[in-house]
Amino acid sequence: MIPKLALLTAIGLLLATPAMADSGQGAAELQKCKICHSLDKGGPNRVGPNLYGVLGRKAGTVAGFNYSDAMKNSSIVWDDGTLAKFLSGPQESMPGNHMSFPGIKDEATLSDLLEQLKQATQ
């Protein structure tokens, strides 16, 4: 009887913690960012530009990175709103940019990613 009760309790706890699942999704998405971007101050540009200090920065301005004309000619300054729009669908929000990422459609995951990105790049 006790092993069944313990199993049911464990399953219930796993199903009852969606906030923890969202946090894990944001962390998982940040790991995907690191495939193409460095996040550290002074870090190198990779396939994508270094993201350190991205908030408040004009798009297309990291020295030494070869941006698309679409990115260079945009008037975007990165903040929560502009990053959320771009990361939800890079090609839809800025046609012609070079970022080959499909986007994040789940708002909770996107919100958590933005929080994680802020912490990692300031």
Secondary structure as GFF3:
##gff-version 3
##sequence-region A 1 122
A	DSSP	alpha_helix	2	15	.	.	.	ID=ss1
A	DSSP	alpha_helix	18	36	.	.	.	ID=ss2
A	DSSP	alpha_helix	69	72	.	.	.	ID=ss3
A	DSSP	alpha_helix	80	88	.	.	.	ID=ss4
A	DSSP	alpha_helix	90	93	.	.	.	ID=ss5
A	DSSP	alpha_helix	107	120	.	.	.	ID=ss6
###
